[in-house]
Amino acid sequence: MNRWLSRVVGLSMCASAKYSSRGPALIPRMKTKHRIYYIALFSVVLLGLIATGMFQFWPHSIESTAEWSVDRRSVHDAPLVRLPVSSPIPERGDLSCRMHTCFDVYRCGYNPKNRIKVYIYPLQRYVDEVGVPISSTGLSREYNDLLSAISDSDFYTDDVTRACLFVPSIDVLNQNSLRVRETAQALAMLPRWDRGMNHLLFNMLPGGPPDYNTALDVPRDRALLAGGGFSTWTYRQGYDVSIPVYSPLSAEVDLPERQPGPRHYFILSSQTAIHREYRAELEQLKAENGEAVLLLDKCSNLSQGMASARKRCHKGQVFDYPQILQESSFCVVLRGARLGQAALSDALQAGCVPVIVADSYILPFSEVLDWKRASVVIPEDKLPEMYTILKSIPHRQVEEMQRQARWFWEAYFRSMKAIGLTTLQIINDRIYPYAARTYEQWNNPPVVKWSSVNSPLFLPLIPPRSPGFTAVVLTYDRVESLFRVITEISKVPSLAKLLVVWNNQNKSPPEESLWPKIAVPLKVVRTKENKLSNRFFPYDEIETEAVLAIDDDIIMLTSDELQFGYEVWREFPDRLVGYPGRLHLWDHEMGKWKYESEWTNEVSMVLTGAAFYHKYFNYLYTYKMPGDIKNWVDAHMNCEDIAMNFLVANITGKAPIKVTPRKKFKCPECTAIDGLSLDQTHMVERSECINKFASVFGTMPLKVVEHRADPVLYKDDFPEKLKSFPNIGSL
């Protein structure tokens, strides 16, 4: 239509030109057949424009046929696909698959929103050659809800060429309803299958009698599996996603949140059809501890028509389920024929701390959720000792676990939508790790906030210069070097206070008269133990937001370099801003991370032998460091700086900032005769630190950048007195 319009416009312009130059009398008379032709053409164009306008404003519900919507397509209306007997069958799941071997991240491409795009295949009915469906249930309500949630989310795309991840509309949530061979053939017929690359399958009830495999038995090649019953034998860490078994009671029963605290029962078991050996051990616990333990089973004396799934009984007494779970502090979740149990979701909804007794079970979303905060895991052979183990947990900790359990359910378990979108977010974080959610975002309820100190993530863009910074110098007994460091730091205009952490319990610090005389307060803190983590303790003497951590042998930094570092920190108060830069690398031969101290343009860490940071991170390092990292650092007398880099990067998702061109330092790792760094095992341990910390964090949070902050004009041929920071050290 546009081409025809351009012709009409062009003709009319030409006519206008003739009219203006020679007058109307010179226009040749248009032939009748041409006049009829152009009148007909103009009429068609006019009618087209009118119809288009009416269509734009007329109420209608026409949508793209490529878009997926269960509301528009029922299983009965879906196209029928007949599977020949000779249809190919995918290989069984490749247990060696990882994101870097079986997933094409390049398909995801650059995305300014750091969000993967998910395509859902159109709904189809698959039958074998004689017309028997591959599934006895078709599309379940749960899978319907899951696909609808994805299609309504920001992850969804109806453009298959933009998709990073593909979700089949074939329902494999419950293996019991599937014909395994035919389902595999249907998967292999998907247009973009390509050996399952970048395909995601959701399954909650894997395996079948008599073995009940812990992963879906349908051959799926390289497809990712979001499974509800993984064991350590079938779970491909960092590739598959362990999801919960959805409890239909979540939608049927509204349990109001109950305040944490002591409950009527201490331990409650509500599962039916558990193994007789487990029941015998639970009955023994009941006999030993009386009314503190309540054992429930299915009811055999219910009146006709009463829903048995919503009732539990004990010696003829009937209890409403899952309401009864709110009356207990701890709820037992035992393995059944399958490892994954819907009872876990019910316990979380009730705010009852689940006691999980299922060896080798991979807990739901354990890649990002810290289950130690919301549950207790007990080995199966320790079941007789369960009461004693649970009694050893402090009451306040039990209350925190009750609160956390309920929040886990609300955030990640309460609906198929929550389960599906959490799964996609985990995969999204793997593909865009620099934009991944932090440990706190995954595990801290929104109401949890620090009250004692401001987080640098919520400070004004540039904190005021006036408060200055506190220099914290960690020392043992290098007094001469320490005094030189104090003298140099005291020349920095923004220094507000100097705090010396004396880490030597066998030797007293020098007398007050021997210390350098400086213009700011100088305070000496004596520690009780010689620990490297003492440098990051949140001392009351630190009153400024900014902290400069510096070793007692970093004597080469000029006052201009230190002042410039502080100015850079003011613009980036959530970062580590430092001078000695280091890098972590992946060693392909060894298959692990390696610490690199050679001079490179890439930086992923700045050593806290000389670095600015916000005092908020002192609180996190001391009280919220994941796992046993802090104890490990103190035991090995190494890597406290690497641990701080991990912590800050994991919370902020940002790289540190190296300032000034200087790369040569007297220490941390070079020439100090009496320093820790000369020990040959020191550098080897630092590589071990990186691998240890990455394992504890469950990810590699460090970000590699090629970036350095230098003062304006510092290398220009310009009068020194006109430069803000004239004394910047060279390489």
Secondary structure as UniProt FT lines:
FT   HELIX           2..22
FT   HELIX           24..26
FT   HELIX           32..57
FT   TURN            65..66
FT   TURN            70..72
FT   TURN            75..77
FT   STRAND          80..82
FT   TURN            85..86
FT   TURN            95..96
FT   HELIX           99..102
FT   HELIX           105..107
FT   TURN            112..113
FT   STRAND          118..120
FT   STRAND          125..127
FT   TURN            129..130
FT   HELIX           141..151
FT   TURN            154..155
FT   HELIX           160..162
FT   STRAND          165..167
FT   HELIX           175..177
FT   HELIX           180..188
FT   TURN            191..192
FT   HELIX           194..196
FT   TURN            197..198
FT   STRAND          199..203
FT   TURN            209..211
FT   TURN            221..222
FT   STRAND          224..227
FT   TURN            232..234
FT   TURN            237..239
FT   STRAND          241..242
FT   HELIX           249..252
FT   STRAND          265..269
FT   HELIX           276..289
FT   HELIX           290..292
FT   STRAND          293..295
FT   TURN            304..305
FT   HELIX           308..310
FT   STRAND          311..314
FT   TURN            315..316
FT   STRAND          317..320
FT   TURN            321..322
FT   HELIX           323..327
FT   STRAND          328..334
FT   HELIX           343..349
FT   TURN            350..351
FT   STRAND          353..357
FT   TURN            359..360
FT   TURN            364..368
FT   HELIX           371..373
FT   STRAND          376..377
FT   HELIX           380..385
FT   HELIX           386..391
FT   HELIX           395..408
FT   HELIX           409..413
FT   HELIX           416..431
FT   HELIX           433..435
FT   HELIX           439..443
FT   TURN            446..447
FT   HELIX           456..458
FT   TURN            466..467
FT   STRAND          469..475
FT   HELIX           479..489
FT   TURN            490..491
FT   TURN            493..494
FT   STRAND          495..502
FT   HELIX           512..514
FT   STRAND          522..526
FT   HELIX           532..536
FT   TURN            540..541
FT   STRAND          546..551
FT   TURN            552..553
FT   HELIX           559..571
FT   TURN            573..574
FT   STRAND          577..578
FT   STRAND          581..587
FT   TURN            588..591
FT   STRAND          592..596
FT   STRAND          605..606
FT   TURN            608..609
FT   STRAND          610..614
FT   HELIX           616..623
FT   TURN            627..628
FT   HELIX           629..636
FT   HELIX           640..652
FT   STRAND          657..659
FT   TURN            667..670
FT   TURN            673..674
FT   HELIX           676..678
FT   HELIX           680..697
FT   STRAND          708..709
FT   TURN            712..715
FT   HELIX           720..722
//
